Amino acid sequence: MTKRFALDRDGRRIELPAGEHVAGRASNCLVFVDDPLVSRRHARLLVTDETVEISDLQSRNGVKVNHVRISKPTVLHDGDHITIGEAQWQFTVLEPLVPRDARKTVETEAFVPPPSRPTLRRPSSEIATGVLQPVSVIDSAFSSGDPAVIEHVVGGYLRERLATLQSGASEFPGLVDATGYALRLAADTRKPEWLDWIFDAYFAAQRVLLTHTVDELHTLGRQLGLGVTPTLKAYVAWLDERAESLAPTEQFVLRRLHSLAETLKHSAGPRPGGGRG
């Protein structure tokens, strides 16, 4: 049976399907590392049915396996530790999936479960705090290409999530996904107010933005004429107050936000399309 592999970090698991994958700071990397010390394309993972091989893509700060920097493609073994920048994963060999037709008939017939009420299974990317908006619905809205439909579906979802946060919710487990929706919504509708939603949400959640999100805000903010909004000012001021306690990566984000504010101060233009309503 085909082996299965994964990388584990801080209670999170990234399964590695067969093929070639990249770890790095680029937002499309399977193994995304939000660290300014990490290259956009930092390492390659070559996954076959039997092995996983990691190699350094000529990055400046290198890749370590079991705390030793590698100089050539290296086959990983169960329990190995991989370090990229300040992030560390444990490589895990998982139990192979048992094909349905390989299961013993006696196991199927041995237990007949009692009737029970059906359980609603929510998509893993759905934010399970009360708002049901499956990712398929959001993807369908974006696929429609109709700005009115996109804003009705995605914008409605984002408004509800922000309202929940501002009402005192202590967690927002899907904040990164929602941030991606807001960036795409701003780009598709040409409304910079959806960029401002990001500052609102991260301020309410008291979280530090990811580096690649700030990169996107630099690009879209200039294109859409965001301007230095009160929400951006409040968020940056909140981070400034905590600057001494921020990790190096977070301090880098704060510097990028100051740069963003300075850039937007000189590039702000009229806001097309109105507000978030």
Number of C-alpha atoms within 10 A of each C-alpha: 10 12 15 21 25 19 20 18 13 9 5 10 15 15 17 19 15 18 11 15 17 22 24 25 21 19 15 12 17 16 21 18 26 23 22 17 18 24 22 21 20 27 24 19 23 20 19 17 13 12 15 22 16 24 20 24 18 13 16 11 14 21 24 19 20 15 12 12 15 15 12 11 15 15 15 19 14 12 14 16 19 22 18 24 19 12 13 19 20 20 23 20 19 12 11 11 10 10 8 7 7 7 10 9 9 8 8 9 8 8 8 7 6 5 6 6 5 6 6 6 6 13 13 10 14 18 20 14 13 10 13 13 18 14 16 12 13 16 14 13 19 20 11 11 12 13 14 12 15 22 22 12 17 21 21 14 17 21 16 13 22 21 13 19 19 15 10 10 14 12 12 19 13 15 18 15 13 22 21 14 21 23 21 18 22 22 17 15 17 19 24 29 23 26 23 23 21 26 23 20 25 19 21 20 18 14 14 18 19 15 23 19 17 17 15 13 20 19 11 20 27 19 16 21 21 26 23 19 14 12 16 22 14 14 21 20 14 13 21 16 10 11 14 10 11 16 10 13 16 21 18 14 24 23 13 16 23 16 13 21 21 13 16 20 16 12 16 16 14 11 15 14 11 11 10 14 7
